[in-house]
Amino acid sequence: MSELRANISGIIKSSVIDGPGNRMVLFFQSCQLNCMYCHNSHTIGLCNLCGHCVDICPTQSLRIDPERKRIEHNANTCVKCDRCIRECPRSSSPFYREYSVEELLSEILEVRDFISGLTVSGGEVMLQSQFLRVLFEGIRQRPELKDLSVLIDSNGRFEPKQWDEVLDLVDGFMIDVKAISSEVHQQITGKDNHKILESIAYLNSLGKLDEVRMVVVPGYNDTKDEIEGFSRLLQSLSSDVRKVLIKMRKHGIRQEYAHLQSPTDVDMQRIWAQIGDAEVKIV
């Protein structure tokens, strides 16, 4: 088995909101987008051992381990104030850890009898696609795991060849559409969306697109043009693809984006009606 290691920001051993059924979810660290409304902004960056979190920790529960080149965390004294996460200049966290494929397979085996599938998310999981390939091979090769449903939750900003690395080992991909126009997408994420829209079409053509969703951000992607564009995109997809509208929630977003407002139920119903597809689910 490969000695590849991946940066994992968290593991949820039972979830019913990250794909169909009861699923284990692995959250990978690092993302190439910088979404204004990100609720997991501590998964965007990678720690560079600057020591800021160590200096500001009110209970001195963090220290730099120079030999292992990581932040060590004393869970016994930590009061979970999250100041280290809120104030990290790199939108990172002192709590993510490296895992080997074997270690993650062991985590999955522990809960195998209670789950129907595995979802890998982030951050942006496809930034560590080589590791994913080996992990998924390990799952498919083990008799007790090979029948697990495997889904990838991604922002979609990759070339087709990167999807091809794992295509034969996964059941499907769940992709976010932040905005239809590149201009609005730049405003929300800091990057354009050309690769994302191409990836959605590519995965749909191969029957590997499981879900497409858009988080509604009032004043940005809820305009008539944006919703009409999103509607056209949904109409181009297979009827098997789940289509989801999600309310942006203010809880957990960074202070500099506190001006963002959550859409109302009336807003969501208006957008749903404009899309004109009864199969679109509102979350």
C-alpha distance (Angstrom), angle and dihedral (degrees) to the residues before:
residue distance angle dihedral
M1 . . .
S2 3.79 . .
E3 3.81 121.6 .
L4 3.78 90.5 -138.6
R5 3.79 113.9 135.2
A6 3.79 130.6 -159.0
N7 3.79 133.7 -155.8
I8 3.81 107.8 -116.6
S9 3.80 119.6 -169.8
G10 3.78 96.4 -173.3
I11 3.79 148.5 -17.6
I12 3.80 125.9 -140.3
K13 3.79 110.4 -166.8
S14 3.80 96.6 -164.7
S15 3.81 126.9 29.1
V16 3.79 133.5 155.0
I17 3.83 96.0 -175.6
D18 3.81 101.1 61.1
G19 3.77 99.1 72.0
P20 3.80 135.0 -40.2
G21 3.80 120.2 -33.8
N22 3.78 127.7 -1.3
R23 3.80 108.3 -35.3
M24 3.77 141.8 -178.2
V25 3.81 111.7 -130.8
L26 3.80 127.5 -153.7
F27 3.82 116.0 -163.1
F28 3.80 114.3 -154.9
Q29 3.81 122.0 -154.0
S30 3.84 124.2 -117.8
C31 3.80 132.9 41.0
Q32 3.81 133.9 -163.2
L33 3.82 92.9 -145.1
N34 3.80 127.0 71.7
C35 3.80 104.2 -154.8
M36 3.78 116.1 -167.8
Y37 3.78 93.1 -138.4
C38 3.82 97.2 42.7
H39 3.80 109.9 147.6
N40 3.80 91.9 -166.8
S41 3.80 98.1 46.7
H42 3.82 90.2 147.5
T43 3.83 86.6 70.9
I44 3.83 94.6 59.5
G45 3.81 101.4 80.7
L46 3.78 139.4 39.3
C47 3.79 121.5 -121.0
N48 3.82 115.2 -106.4
L49 3.83 94.2 -172.6
C50 3.80 92.5 -112.2
G51 3.82 88.6 153.4
H52 3.81 97.1 -133.6
C53 3.81 92.5 125.5
V54 3.81 90.1 49.8
D55 3.80 91.7 52.1
I56 3.81 96.1 49.1
C57 3.81 99.6 40.7
P58 3.84 104.6 119.6
T59 3.83 93.2 -151.9
Q60 3.82 97.4 38.8
S61 3.80 89.1 -121.6
L62 3.80 94.4 144.8
R63 3.79 131.1 69.7
I64 3.79 136.8 165.9
D65 3.80 115.0 -111.1
P66 3.83 102.1 -154.0
E67 3.79 94.3 -169.3
R68 3.80 96.6 52.1
K69 3.82 91.2 33.4
R70 3.78 94.8 -133.6
I71 3.79 142.7 101.5
E72 3.79 113.1 -95.7
H73 3.81 117.3 -146.0
N74 3.80 126.2 -153.8
A75 3.80 103.8 -150.8
N76 3.79 91.9 -174.1
T77 3.81 94.3 65.7
C78 3.82 99.2 29.8
V79 3.82 113.4 109.0
K80 3.83 93.4 -165.4
C81 3.80 93.8 -121.0
D82 3.84 89.5 148.1
R83 3.80 92.0 -143.1
C84 3.81 89.1 133.4
I85 3.80 90.0 57.3
R86 3.81 96.4 43.0
E87 3.79 94.5 49.8
C88 3.81 102.3 37.9
P89 3.84 106.9 128.0
R90 3.82 90.4 -147.4
S91 3.82 97.6 48.5
S92 3.78 88.2 -115.2
S93 3.79 137.7 123.8
P94 3.79 136.7 -128.0
F95 3.80 89.8 -139.3
Y96 3.80 105.0 67.5
R97 3.77 115.5 104.8
E98 3.79 140.2 -162.2
Y99 3.79 116.2 -108.9
S100 3.77 131.0 -172.2
V101 3.80 121.7 -138.4
E102 3.79 89.5 -107.8
E103 3.81 92.1 53.6
L104 3.79 92.7 51.7
L105 3.80 92.3 46.3
S106 3.80 87.7 54.6
E107 3.82 90.0 51.6
I108 3.81 90.5 51.5
L109 3.81 93.0 46.8
E110 3.81 90.4 55.2
V111 3.80 91.7 64.4
R112 3.81 101.1 27.0
D113 3.81 93.6 115.0
F114 3.80 91.4 56.0
I115 3.82 103.0 45.1
S116 3.79 136.3 66.8
G117 3.77 96.6 -160.6
L118 3.78 152.9 -4.3
T119 3.80 126.2 -114.4
V120 3.81 120.7 -167.3
S121 3.78 114.9 -156.7
G122 3.79 141.5 151.3
G123 2.92 156.2 108.4
E124 3.77 84.3 -21.7
V125 3.76 112.1 -39.9
M126 3.81 96.9 -169.2
L127 3.81 90.0 68.1
Q128 3.82 83.9 76.0
S129 3.82 96.2 43.2
Q130 3.81 95.1 139.2
F131 3.79 89.4 58.9
L132 3.81 89.8 46.3
R133 3.78 90.9 55.0
V134 3.79 91.9 55.9
L135 3.81 93.0 42.6
F136 3.81 92.6 51.5
E137 3.80 91.4 46.1
G138 3.80 87.5 54.4
I139 3.81 90.4 51.5
R140 3.81 94.3 48.5
Q141 3.81 92.3 46.9
R142 3.80 95.6 54.0
P143 3.81 113.9 82.8
E144 3.81 93.0 -145.5
L145 3.83 92.9 51.2
K146 3.80 106.0 30.9
D147 3.81 94.6 92.7
L148 3.80 94.9 53.9
S149 3.78 115.5 120.2
V150 3.82 107.8 -118.1
L151 3.82 121.7 -158.3
I152 3.80 131.5 177.6
D153 3.82 117.8 -146.2
S154 3.82 106.4 -157.6
N155 3.81 143.2 160.0
G156 3.81 86.5 -128.7
R157 3.81 99.5 -131.8
F158 3.82 98.1 138.6
E159 3.79 142.3 102.9
P160 3.84 119.3 -102.0
K161 3.82 92.2 -108.9
Q162 3.80 89.8 64.0
W163 3.80 92.5 54.1
D164 3.79 87.8 48.2
E165 3.83 90.0 61.8
V166 3.81 91.3 71.6
L167 3.81 103.7 16.0
D168 3.80 96.9 108.1
L169 3.81 93.4 50.2
V170 3.81 102.3 50.5
D171 3.78 134.6 69.3
G172 3.77 95.8 -143.7
F173 3.79 152.9 -35.8
M174 3.79 130.2 -109.7
I175 3.81 111.4 -152.5
D176 3.81 131.6 -168.9
V177 3.79 120.8 -139.4
K178 3.81 105.5 -156.3
A179 3.80 93.7 179.6
I180 3.79 139.5 -21.3
S181 3.80 99.6 -132.9
S182 3.78 117.1 65.4
E183 3.82 90.2 -134.4
V184 3.80 94.5 58.2
H185 3.80 90.6 41.3
Q186 3.81 88.8 55.5
Q187 3.79 90.0 51.9
I188 3.80 92.8 51.5
T189 3.81 101.2 38.4
G190 3.80 109.4 13.6
K191 3.84 91.8 -117.5
D192 3.82 138.0 77.7
N193 3.79 122.9 -104.8
H194 3.83 104.4 -136.2
K195 3.81 95.4 111.6
I196 3.80 91.5 44.6
L197 3.80 94.6 56.2
E198 3.82 90.4 43.9
S199 3.80 90.6 50.1
I200 3.79 92.3 51.3
A201 3.80 90.7 53.2
Y202 3.82 91.7 44.9
L203 3.82 95.7 49.6
N204 3.80 91.3 43.3
S205 3.82 90.8 53.5
L206 3.81 89.5 54.5
G207 3.80 94.6 47.8
K208 3.80 90.8 -115.8
L209 3.81 99.6 111.6
D210 3.80 107.3 106.5
E211 3.82 102.7 170.8
V212 3.80 141.0 3.0
R213 3.78 119.8 -166.2
M214 3.78 140.4 172.1
V215 3.80 127.1 -154.0
V216 3.81 106.5 -141.8
V217 3.82 112.2 -130.5
P218 3.84 111.6 -175.5
G219 3.79 113.0 -129.6
Y220 3.80 92.7 22.3
N221 3.81 119.4 49.5
D222 3.81 99.8 8.8
T223 3.81 97.4 80.2
K224 3.81 122.3 118.2
D225 3.81 92.8 -105.8
E226 3.80 93.6 48.4
I227 3.80 94.3 48.9
E228 3.79 92.9 45.1
G229 3.80 88.9 51.4
F230 3.79 91.5 48.3
S231 3.81 89.5 49.3
R232 3.82 91.2 53.3
L233 3.79 89.9 49.4
L234 3.81 92.1 52.1
Q235 3.80 91.6 47.7
S236 3.81 89.4 55.8
L237 3.81 92.3 57.7
S238 3.77 130.8 89.1
S239 3.79 115.8 -90.8
D240 3.82 87.8 -120.6
V241 3.82 91.9 67.0
R242 3.82 114.6 98.7
K243 3.81 111.4 -127.6
V244 3.78 118.6 -155.8
L245 3.81 138.0 -177.8
I246 3.80 113.8 -160.2
K247 3.79 128.7 -164.6
M248 3.79 113.1 -124.7
R249 3.81 107.3 -121.2
K250 3.80 121.7 -151.3
H251 3.80 92.2 -149.0
G252 3.79 111.0 108.2
I253 3.81 99.8 6.1
R254 3.80 118.8 131.0
Q255 3.80 120.2 -88.4
E256 3.80 94.2 -114.7
Y257 3.81 88.8 63.3
A258 3.79 96.4 46.3
H259 3.83 88.5 115.8
L260 3.82 90.5 72.8
Q261 3.79 114.2 105.7
S262 3.79 128.9 -145.7
P263 3.81 115.2 -121.6
T264 3.79 116.9 -110.4
D265 3.79 124.7 -123.3
V266 3.81 87.3 -104.8
D267 3.83 89.9 54.1
M268 3.81 91.3 51.5
Q269 3.78 93.3 48.2
R270 3.81 90.6 49.1
I271 3.80 91.1 52.5
W272 3.81 91.8 44.8
A273 3.80 90.0 52.1
Q274 3.82 91.1 48.1
I275 3.79 91.2 52.5
G276 3.79 88.3 53.1
D277 3.81 96.6 -154.9
A278 3.79 115.6 122.0
E279 3.81 90.1 -162.6
V280 3.81 91.9 67.6
K281 3.78 109.7 105.3
I282 3.82 122.5 -145.6
V283 3.81 116.8 -143.6
